[in-house]
Amino acid sequence: MVATGPARTTGRRITDKLEELDKDAPFYSFEFFPPKTDMGLENLHARIARMTKLEPLFVTVTWGTGGSTADKSLELAKACERQHGLTTCLHLTCTNMDSHILDRALEEAKANGIRNILALRGDPPRGQEYWTPNEGDFVYAVDLVRYIRKQYGDWFCIGVAAYPEGHADNTHPEHMDPASELPFLAAKVQAGADFILTQLFYDVDAFLKFQKLLSEYEGGMLARVPLIPAIMPIQSYQTLMRMTALSHAAIPPAIHDAVEQVKGDDEAVKSVGVQVAIDMIHSLRHKTGGAVRGAHFCTLNLEKSVALILKHGGLFRKASRETSPVGVRVPLRPSIVQNGTDGRHRPAADKIVDQMARIDMLTNPTNVNGQDTHDVDAQSLEEEAVSTSEGHGTQAREATWDEFPNGRFGDSRSPAYGEIDGWGVSLGVHRTKALQLWGEPKTADDITRVFTRHLNGEIDATPWSNGPVSAETAYIKDHLVALNTRGLWTVGSQPAVHCAPSSHPAFGWGPAGGHIFQKSFVECFMTESAWRRLRDSIKGDPMVSYYAGTRMGRFETSMKDSGDCNAVTWGIFPGKEIVQPTIIEEVSFKAWKDEAFALWAEWERLFEPASQSARLLRGVMERVWLVSLVHHDFKDEEALWRLMLEASLPQE
């Protein structure tokens, strides 16, 4: 039956807004994901309110794998449309998801005036060779497109995904051929898709080749559909490595080298990321003769880099395209994206670094009378919004306080806290690679070997870590190996650090000229009996704090109040307040605990349900505790490890 009933409000279709733009007018849009905590969501709404003043053409809200963020995604999308007044596009995935959730999402979207859906396939279930879809299940994105068109007619403007570098299959990720994807893309368009949004990419030449393929396919039928490139500003070295591994997006050598040279300096990595995005925008516009005049920004719920890119990339309509952020002409230098790219409109990287260094992470610049030093009265509303998001003005602290502390161990109040992509729990590697890395565990000793091999550099990932161990882990590797061989499987840790320079190759982060401090902590899975022995050994020790929990919701902590937190990493920088980018607290531990146990389930799904490996992993998931321990004496580098190893916990 076709869904009926008028919506309470009427939104706008993305394609209608594109058609209304002047022929050469640039445009841009933003992607947000639902934060994992209530405070993070509250602060995201404040961030969206500021970014609304940048006048994006539309915004999108991500949808977690299998509908894992369904409720949060729906609420955020409804708020964007109705409270923030933004043209909103809700992502929907169709595989491995309850059809009732999908129907409810579409009904609520329509009822709240949301006119746009990005129809995605999503990840097939793990162990997909053992999965047979039920009759009527959605298998491909084209099935979802057909369903939406049949049920809702033309109410929804439907977008679909495209892969400029080819789509990586779960079982054969090495076979990526953009041309082979065109028939599938054409099928989605014929089924009713209205626009195409690409996967993130950094290789402009790959996009241009893909665009040419579209123009030549079946008489140009795909060339008539709006194609919007997705750009993810590089926010950190770790984010870049994870996201490109997940998406199989290539990193051109020039970009890789530029990031690699500064990967230990968070601020410099962000500045390179800004320059890379600016280069991409100019190159896309120049090499397509203006056909590509917009971009969709995967914001990761952060705003400063996006504001800088809009201002200097020529997309922000009222900002000068030829001046620096403070109105001073700056010298130019060759593009990072491609040496041959026209760089006349791009500010030099070192000037961006200088500007970003002037943007206080936690405080805005004021004069002796406590007044803001920027004269925003002379700016338009949009220009003031750019200035605020850059880190200037009376709201600068709200706009940029979490630019560096984001991700797994960041402040749970940050909109960027938790999953760095908002796509849901994932092993981070495809099934074939996962089996190569971790084999088929039959015993607990096999699981132990996965952890110890990772620590020893023999494999470059575990289900809980998507890359090689960090440089700082080398300082405590022997301790971690000893813990793992005793059956304490470590998924997070750091050594104690006392006053290391912010330029330190292993411990450094943030702006130059600062000093770094760390408390030692470790997070590991262990059996209940092992946890009881360890807990008894630290009982009453004021220098040790812990959180511990199980998959089924049992929870224990030494903290007196649920609002207490442990700042385990902090930095002191010239002219700034103390910055605390690593915080362990109850709300963040509980959010991570759920993800950590879900990763056991993801690992289990690699195998046939009745197999020995699946039964082993399922049993482990049900009986272990996740324990997070912090030792507060950061001057004693050995304190935590001495305490744990002296407990003489036997392997179980």
Buried (B, 14 or more C-beta within 10 A) or exposed (E): EEBEEEBEEEBBBBBEBBEEEEEEEBBBBBBBBBBBBEBBBEBBBEBBBBBBBBBBBBBBBBBBBBBBBBEBBBBBBBBBBBEBEBBBBBBBBBBBBEBEBBEBBBBBBBBBBBBBBBBBBBBBBBBBEBBEBEEEBBEBBBBBBBBBBEBBEEBBBBBBBBBBBBBBBBEEBEEBEBEEBBEBBBBBBEBBBBBBBBBBBBBBBBBBBBBEBBBEBEEEEBBEBBBBBBBBBBBBBBBBBBBBBBBBBBBBEBBBEBBBEBBBBBBBBBBBBBBBBBBBBBBBBBBBEEEBBBBBBBBBBBBBBBBBBBBBBBBBBEBEBEBBBEEEEBEEBBBBBBEEBBBEBBBBBBBBBBBBBBBBBBBBBEEEEEEBEBEBEEBEEBBBBBBBBBBBBBBBBBBBBBBBBBBBBBBBBBBBBBBBBBBBBBBBBBBBBBBEBBBEBEEBEBBBBBBBBBBEEEBBBBBBBBBBBBBBBEBBBEBBBBBBBBBBBBBBBBBBBEEBEBBBEBBBBBBBEBBBBBBBBBBBBBBBEBBEBBBEBBEEEEBBBBBBBBBEEEEEBBBEEEEEBBBBBBBBBEEBEEBBBBBBBBBBBBBBBBBBBBBBBBBBBBBEEEBEBBBBBBEBBEBBBBBBBBBBBBEBBBBBBEBBBEBEBEEE
